[in-house]
Amino acid sequence: MPEWPKDKLLRHGPDLPMAERIRRYQYNIRTIRAAGCVVPTSSMIDSLDPAEIELWFADGAFRIDRLGKAVSALAVEIDDLDDR
């Protein structure tokens, strides 16, 4: 069974410029494939296309923002119930 190459994967967080994030993500996909592992499509996009990767990053950022707003709205509702 192939072993996940966790010690070889690079971070590709939002603190980096988009070009560097894409380059690191492509490196990670290649590294995962070279290790004989399957890219987990539930948490990653299995693509080397820069446009698809950038869209995946944007979609993730949008999802995080949407969840943050929902949690904030729920917290306000809970506070309102506590004030009654």
N, C-alpha and C positions, 0 to 999 in steps of 0.2 A: 504494500500500500504506500503511495507517495506521501512524503512528509511536507506539511505546510511550511513554506520558507519565511517564517515570521521574522527571523533575524536579518533577512535580506531586503525586506520591504521598506520603502521610503515613505515618510509622512508627506501628505499633499493637502494640508489644511488651508483654510481661507486667508491665513496670514501671509501666504506666498502670492506673488504675481501669477496671473492666470496661465501664462506660458510655462512657467516653472511647475505649476500644479499639474498641467497636462503632461509635461515631459516626465514627471515623477510617476504619474498614474500609468502612463504607457510602459514605463520601466517595470512597475509592479505587475502589470498584466503579463508582460513577457516573462518575468521571473516566476510567476505562479504557473504559467504554462510550461516553462522549462523544467520545473520541479515535478511535472506530471500531474499536477492538481487541476481540478476544474474550478474555474472562476465562479464564486458563489453569486449568481445573478440576483439573488434576493437582496444582496447588500451592495453589489457592484454592477457596473455595466461592462459586459464582455466585448469591448471594442477598443481599437487603437485609433479610430478616427477622431481627430482633435475636435471637430464640430460636435460630434455625439457626446464626447466627454465633457465639453464645456456646457452643453445643454443639460447633461446629467448633474453637473455641479450646480447650475442655476436652479434646476428643479428641486434639488436637495435644500438649497438655501430658501427657496420659496416655501417648501414644506415646513422647515424649521420656524420660519417667520409666522406662518399660519398657525402652527401649534402653539407658539408663544403667545399670540394674540388670543387664542381660545382659552389658554390657561389663565391669562390675565383677566379675561372677561368672566370666567368662572370664579376666580378669586374675588372679584368685585361683587358678584351675586352672593357668594357665601358671606362676605362682610355685611352686605345689606340684610341678609337673613339674621345675622348675629345682632344687628342693631335694633331689631324689632322686639 
